Amino acid sequence: KDYREWALRRSNHSGLGLSDEELRTLAQMDDPRHFQSVLRPIMVPRVPDTPSHAGVRRHIVENMRELGWTVEEDQFRDNTPLKRGVTFTNIIATLNPLAPRRLVLACHYDSLLTNSGVFVGATDSAVPCAQLMNLAHVLRKQLTRHKNKGEEVTLQFLFFDGEEAFVRWSRSDSTYGARNLAAKLQQMPYTETGATGVSNLHRMDLFVLLDLMGVANPNFYSYFKSSESWYLRLVSFERRLSNMGLTRGLPNMFKQDTWYNPGIEDDHIPFLERGVPILHLIPYPFPRGWHKDSDNAASLHSGTIRNQNTLMRALVADYLHLLL
């Protein structure tokens, strides 16, 4: 039972396949009121190691614990160009920590430090945080059933701290939380199944990173060969939902095209460099309000967010073989 067998199980994993009826059910699970209720408390400046940031952290942790997930606050200190010994805290929420493998959905919950002090990073990344929390809420019954059955693959959310640079984006001034966690997980052997040469990083089947979500007319592409089969399932799910009249008449976001070298730096990089398969859900070009104070509630498009939420539910239901 060495690493090769482990890797084979991961690469051989296939989706359940969703019928039109199941896609319709997933679309109808929409709960925009709940989405707004979890988004609102995140829409504040949340620079790491500040009181408002701590408030957002508590909001995420408490919500995920209420849903019956196991939540770990992964705290560490690091030096930034502005200040030594800044405290960062990643939030790791796991549906069933005993399951050997994980489908990981990730985003960052800190916001950019700006001169104005009013930047709330609606797309960057308050909306992705709320999208994960909303998914756990609306699929609660199905996910609890999945947890209780003790399936081999579970769902894990990573809410990273310190994604944003404090002065200028560089390898040392950015992705503080992701870099710390990827290195830590690589050093932790996983021996529960008797497999040898398996680290806690190898437990990640697929790492799905959401960023800059929520503005109208985004274009998503397949950025990595390792996740292309899963990306193309999103393309297919969206087309089918559109054909059934369940995408609010909006154009398709998920393009059939591949774009393997866009050079987008984000929280996935430390995991990509360690061999984790990455599905990067980030629109290109970036939204017009990227890193501007206009990245606020007024820039968001509710229909687009609701379609994205449906598609994330479809991806999770397909990957985890959820019974709807």
C-alpha positions, 0 to 999 in steps of 0.5 A: 500500500504505497503512494502509487496505489494511493495516487491511482485511486485518486486519478481513477476517481470518477464523478457520479454523473448528474441527471437533468432531474438532479441538476434541476434539484440542485438549482432549486436548492438556491437560498439567496437569503441565507447567502446574504446573511453569511456574506454581510458580516464578511463585507468589512475591512479584514486585514490580518491581525486586526479586530475586524478580521478576528470578527470575520474569523469567528463568524466563519468558524461558528457557522461551520461548527453549527453545521456539524463540521470539525473546525481547526484554527491553524494559527502561526506568526510570520514577518511581513515587510511592514511588521514582524510577528504578524499573527495569521490564522487559516480556518480548516473545516472538514466534514468528516476528518476520519475520511482518508481523502478530501475534495478541497474547496478553498478561498481567502478571507483576509482583505487587502490593506489599502490607504483608504482603509475602506476596501472590503474585497467583495469579490476578493474574496468575501463572496467565495467565503460566503459561497462555501458557507452557503453550499454547506448550508443548503446541502446540509442534509445530503452532506450529513448523510454522506458523513454518516456513511463513512465514505472514503472521500469527504469535503474540506473547506480551507479559508486562507489568511494572508493571501494579499501582499502587504507592500508588493506581491512577491513570493515572500509577501503574499499567500502567507497562509497557503504557503505555511499550510502546504509546507506543514501538510507535506511534513505530516505523514498519513498512516491511518490506512497503512499506506507508506509514503503518504503525507497529509498533502496527498489526501487532497484529491482535488484542490478547487480555489475560488477567487474574484467571484460574483461580478457579471459576465465572468470568463472562466477557463481550464488553467490546468491539465490535471483538473481538465476532466472536472473543469469540462464537467462544469462546462457541461453542467452549465450548458445543460442548466442553460438548456433547461432555462435554469441560468436566468438567461445569462451567458455561459461563464465556463468556456470550453477553452484551455489556457495553461499558462496565464501566470496567475499567482494565487493561494494554489501555487504552494499546493501546485508546486507540491503536486496537488491537482488544481482547479482554479476558478478565477475569471480572466480578465479580472473584474474591473474593480480588482484591488479598488475600493469599488470592489464592494456590494454594488459591484456584485451581480446576484444572478451570476452568484446564484448560477455559480452557487448552483454549479459549485453544488453540482461539482460537489454532488458529482464528485462525492456521489451525493444522494439528492 
